Amino acid sequence: MSAAHSPVPVQDPKLSPSPVTTPARPPETKSRRWIIWLILAILVVGAIAVWQADRTKTPAPPTSTVAFRTATATSGSVERVVRVAGQTSAVQFSSITAPMMRGPDSNREMILLHVSPAGSWVKKGTLIAKIDGQSMQDHVDDLADTIESAQSDVRKRGAEQSIELENLQQSLRIAKSDADKSRLEYNGSETQTDIQRQLLKLTLDESDAKLKQLQADVSQKKISHAAELKVLELTLIRHTRHRNRHVHDLDAFSVNASMDGLVVMQPIWRGSEMGQVQIGDRLSAGQPFMKIVNTKIMQVEGSVNQSDSGDFRIGQRARIRLDAFGNLGFDGKVHSIGALASGGWRNSYFVRNVPIRVDIEGNDPRLIPDLTAGVDVILESSGKQTTVPISALVSENGKDVLYVKSGETFERREIATGVRGDTQVAIASGLRPGEVVRLN
């Protein structure tokens, strides 16, 4: 049978199901984006919840254990020291000053022509400074001519006086012969008349008077000549001494080192400010401008407060450090302590300090004068004893006490102390090295 003639079932339109419509699927990319944002939101909410839970969590109650700082007793030496600040200086030195001129015209200016450089080493006898003396040398030459002229005057006047005295002596001899003749004539006048005898007597008296006058004149002339020569000789001596003083000054214008050592320049006023001497500077008489120092023997000059001066003794040991060279140290000892305290200036006048000098043992090329230094003077030393930090020491009812660790607690122990330093204290009895003490 053919398909065209086969029967087809017919359904009721009311009973047939309605067609199902399938919704359109969203794009795949949008759905993934929403999932990612959802996951991030969940994570943020979870983090906030955890944070809130930590804030509201009740803290645990603190434990009742109290921690103390402790230290272990050791064996060593404790020193009580006092720091003294000062500056280095030389024990042996030669101060060089401008010469004090002896000449009458001592107001001549002194211009420096040569000077050894500061910091140089010189030998004894080396020329270290020279002052311009050309004008003085010219003056000395003029004085030499003046002295020669004065010597000629003395010789000339001596010759003239010799002639004058010889003439006077000749007159004296003539007068003496006349007097002798008159005396002989008078003595042989017994046969003559009285008038003639009287005339001879008058002639004799006149001759004797003339002789006596000439004798007196000779004596006075000798005194006069001696005085006149003395004046000329004194003039010669004055000019000679004048010349010799200038010659001495010229010699002093050349300054030679009196010892081996280091050249150290002294500060002077150069115009309106302080400075070191230089070539061409004008010096004043007696002005110090240089030192030659022996750096092998050095010291530190400082001062201590008068309230601490009673603790210092000559011979106490010291440790010395230079501020310029921190790694350079020396041993030393107290050499001298001032007898009187000196005051400060202006506002610090009421503060009294006592000068002190500390010898430096040893030397070094870097150790030169005028360096600032710190000196730790050892006033006391305990020797080898048990030592603890001074902060562990407690004073109770006038007794020194330490709290020593015993198991988990600290026991109170009375001890006897020795030397106390700035940070450590020596224990004379009551504590052994190795024990632990509580720090306060």
Order of alpha helices (4+ residues) and beta strands (2+ residues): alpha-beta-beta-beta-beta-beta-beta-beta-alpha-alpha-beta-beta-beta-beta-beta-beta-beta-beta-beta-beta-beta-beta-beta-beta-beta-beta-beta-beta-beta
